[in-house]
Every structure is written in C-alpha cells, then in structure tokens.
Amino acid sequence: MGLIPNEVINQVIDRSDIVELIGNFTALKKAGRNFKALCPFHNEKTPSFVVNPDKQIFHCFGCGAGGNAIGFLMRHEHLEFPEAVRFLANKAGVVVPEDDSAVQSPSRQLREEILKVNALAASFFHGILLTSHEDDAKIARDYLKGRGVLLETVQKFQLGFAPNEWDALLKYLKSKSITEELMLKAGLVIAREGKNGFYDRFRNRIMFPIFDVQSRPVAFGARAMQESDGAKYINSPETAVYTKGRHMFGLQLTKAAVGKLDRIIVVEGYMDMIMPFINGVENIAASLGTALTIEQIRLVRRYTPNVVMLFDTDAAGQSAIIRSLDLLIDEGMNVRVATLAQDEDPDSFIRQHGAQEFALRIDRAQPLLDFKFDWLERQYDLKTLEGKSKIAQELLGTIARFKSEVAKYELTRDLAQKLNVPERVLLKQAGQSTGQPPQHPAFALSTPGVEKVSGAAGVGQELLLALFLKDPAWVTAAREHIGPEDFADGFTRQVVDVIWSLAGATNEWTVNDLLMRLNDESAQSLVTRLINIEEGKLTDPARIFQDCIGKIRIKKVEQDIRKARASNDIEKESQLIKERQLLKISS
C-alpha cells in the first residue's frame, strides 16, 4: 500500500474523537477530565484503562498498552497502519489519496468484499420479508407476529426471509455484479455436487443477520418454517469475517446499556434475546446457541465483568452453563445464574409473565457455586460417600480457578458447610493451608509489558521526559545541555531521539506527531503513561528540570573523568573535577 501523506494522517487524527472510537468497544466512564474503563487488552476487575480526550490518547496502567486512535484500532482490530488510517478517515470524512501502486492485502480485500456481499444479502432478505406477496413470506410474517415480533423489531434487527427457491439470492447478487466465487466464500451459496453451478444455502427460512460490535453483517442464522426443510436452525459456515464462537447476537445494539448498567444477561438463542429486548431489557445478548467461548467472554468483558447466565432449562442448556462457568472464572468475571421453570425459556417466559417478573428472576440469580452445587446434587447422590466425594472434587476444581486466595478460602468454607464436612478436610484436599498469605496478581508492583529503568536516575529521567511531553518549551531548553544519548533507558532514549528530531523541524509538534513516529509499542506506552502522570509529581517543573539536567550533566562529567584517569591525563582530570564541583553546587 502506498504511503499516506503526513498531512492526511494529521487530518484524520484531528477529526477523530478517541472517546467516541473507544466507546464503541468498551464502556467508558467519566473520571475527572479523563475517562476510565476495563482494559480491552487484558483481564482485570478494577478499571486501569484511561482515555485522555485532551491529548486524544489512551493508556492502560495494568498492561501498559497505550497510543492514539490509530494505535488503538491497530491493536484492537489487528489492522496494519494504513488500514487503520483509512478506516478512521472514512468515518471522519477525510479523503485518502489512492496511490496507483497501492495494492491492498488480499485477506483484507476479501474481508471487505464479504462484508459488502453480506450487506446486500441482508438487504435482500429484509426486503422479501417486508414486501413479498408470496404465501411463504406471508406465513413468515404471521409467524413473527404470533411471537410478538412487530415491524419496528423486524427493522431494528434487520430480520429477513429467504424465499423457497433454489437461486433467488444467487440471481439477485448476480444482478449486483457479485461473482459466484465470492458468494461461495461468503457462505451464501453451495456448490452443486457432481455438477456445475451453485444454489442458495438458505431457502424458506426466517433470516437473523449476525452483526459484529461495529454493526457489520458477518453471518446469518436461519430458522426453518417447515420440518421438511431440515434442521430447525442453520448458520453460515465460517468465513474470512466469521468464526463460530467469536460473536454475540444483539450486542451491537445493547453494548452501551451493558456498559451503563455494568451487567449483561447472556441467553442462548435469537428469540431469547429479541423478546426480552423489545420488552425493555436492554443489557442482553445471545451466545448463538452454544456454551460461552473464551472469545465471547473477552468480548463481553470489554463492557462489563458482571454476567448473569440465563439458558434453557433443558439438559443441553444447563450443561452449556456448566461448561461456561470455569472459563468465566478463568477470565475474572463475576457470574450468577438465573433459572426458569422446566420447559421455559426467556422468550416464552417474558411473553407469559412480563418484563417485571423477568427482572425479578434476574435479580434472584444464584451465585455460580450455588448453582453448580445444585446441578451436581442432581447428578450425584449426596447421601452416599461416593456422591459426596464427586461433588467435592468437582467444586474444589472450580474453586481452585479463582485467583484470590481469600476467595478460595471463603468458598471452600461454604462448601464444607454444604457437604457437612470439616473445613480442614476440604482445605487439605484442595492443597491449601489457613496460614498462607494471599497471592494474587493485584499485589504485583511492576507494570507488565513496560520496560522501566531501576533506581532514582531512571525515575528522574522519566520526569524530565514527562516535562517534554507537557510543554515542548522544555525541549528547547534541554537541547542546549543534553542529547538523547544521555538517557540510560533504551525506550526513553528512543522517545527523546524522536522528540529532538521533531523539535529540530518545528516548535509546534504534538504528542500525536511523536506517537506516529514511534514504531515500538513499549515506547508508545511510555509516552502515554507519562502523559497521564499525576499532576502532583510535576508541581515545580523548573526545579525538576534543573535537578534532572544537573544530574545528567554530572554523570557525563564523571564518565569523562574516568576516561581521563584511564589515559593518565592529570590536567584534564583536574579540570573535569572542578567542573563537577561547580555543577553540584548549582544543581
């Protein structure tokens, strides 16, 4: 891809709002002049991810990730630099000049083409459901009305209907100049066995488009209208834009409410999500009929760590919850489980009992260990030694996944009471000792992923760099006395080297100019961390500047003294010692 001019990149950054951008991916909450959130790049329970709207940067004090809007997109969406710039440019209305020699990466081009053809297919199915006079389409509309799904809901979720024909979509897409090869790669058609040609994958089915959190159509779910049409539900195959277990149905519509309410209700199917949503339950999403995967859990965690599971009461639904629980604990989520009566699901429950009773069921959700205990009690006979041992073994395995030793101890004690077993027996089986101090990642003092200089010298040089970032005027003053080579830490030296280069060209460089020229993520992280340094540490900038410059100059003179001594240059050594004394007096 051809180089994008710097002035265009600067326009893109100037016209982009990093708060709005990051708010599309994780729930931001105002914290003074900044915004805070749970970091979308690592597992945490306490928000340490800060977005600075004044400087248009972000920084996580937990994992060290930091940068500007372009850097965020590159990290979060795994984009190359030009792709991230073009994405933001399109949103900001900035025209990026095309280079004749520019060649888009094949994989990126394919993803964009599939998203385009999916959007066309969604529009086609939606139009058929809304306007077709065919009997099958009328039956589909009547079915949805019978389930309480009215026009507004059909439009909000872009529901559709696939005609009961072998090539209706294929013909439509051909009329839009879409190749059969691309239709196949999008999973919309199937190649005929032993023959040339293709036929529609979805026929005589109500269509549920599946969107990513950016509201891009990545796949489809389809419900059969007749038993003779095969499986009740079928989904798109995996494609360049869709991988099973990575998306949550409806989350593109509810992510803001999930963040605001700081809780998500996770259900199984399309209608299980749609019916509560249209009845006022805004913080809900569906797992698309499967147990939650690691990818789905991490997607949810961008918006909240608090999850209420509400799956069907049949064996498959309950087993899906059990399979998800341990993964949720591993990812640091706070989990509760809501239950319904036998043969009820969220869709039927809310239609029969209403939104208020639904909300009460959610509020009465069980802690995950209580739910798992009840489930295990139905699998094993608690009155027998073997059954009690099995339950203990299963639950101790779940408890062991908690990172907090205090939580492990408390949960083990609760389990001992439920099993009527002495506490020390379970503690021994779990390999625990009541005298052990808690060991938890939160007690770690270092920031992972960020290289730091040890000792006062490193701290002082970081404070000096923080001054440079706060006010470029300090750079002008510093360049008279020191250079990048005087900074001990590699990342600090790299940042200062770029600052010196920028300052040599203009006095009006910005933090974003600096970030755009830093290729190393650790160096970018250092910049964003120091931009967000506590104001209390820079209350006397002139004094900090004088102290830091003085110490660097003294260190340089001491290095020269050692060199003079090694070469037996007594006169030069004496001059340097006097210079050192003067510097110490003045600093």
NORTACOR-V530265 format. One line per field, one symbol per residue. ss: DSSP state (h for helix, s for strand, l for the rest). burial: 1 if it has 16 or more other C-alpha atoms within 10 Angstrom, else 0. Layout:
ss: ???
burial: ???
This chain:
ss: lllllhhhhhhhhhhllhhhhhhlllllsssllsssslllllllllllssssllllsssslllllssshhhhhhhhhlllhhhhhhhhhhhhlllllllllllllhhhhhhhhhhhhhhhhhhhhhhhhhhlllhhhhhhhhhhhhllllhhhhhhhllssslllllhhhhhhhhllllhhhhhhlllsssllllllsssllllssssssslllllssssssssllhhhlllssslllllllllllllslhhhhhhhhhhhllssssllhhhhhhhhhlllllssslllllllhhhhhhhhllllsssslllllhhhhhhhhhhhhhhhhlllssssllllllllhhhhhhhhlhhhhhhhhhllsshhhhhhhhhhhhlllllhhhhhhhhhhhhhhhlllllhhhhhhhhhhhhhhhlllhhhhhhhlllllllllllhhhlllllllllllhhhhhhhhhhhhhhhhllhhhhhhlllllhhhlllhhhhhhhhhhhhhhhhlllllhhhhhhhlllhhhhhhhhhhhlllhhhhllhhhhhhhhhhhhhhhhhhhhhhhhhhlllhhhhhhhhhhhhhhhhhl
burial: 00010001100110011110111111111000011111111111100111110011111111111111111111100010111111011001010100000000000001101111111111011111110000011101100100001000110011111111011111001000010101111111110000000111111111111111100111111111100000001111001111011111111111111110001111111111111111001111111111111101111111111111111110001101110111111011111111110001111111000010010011001101111110011000010000110111001101111110110110111011001000100110010100000000000000000111100011011111111111010110010001010010101111111111011000000011111101001111111111110000010010011011111111001101100100000000100100010010000
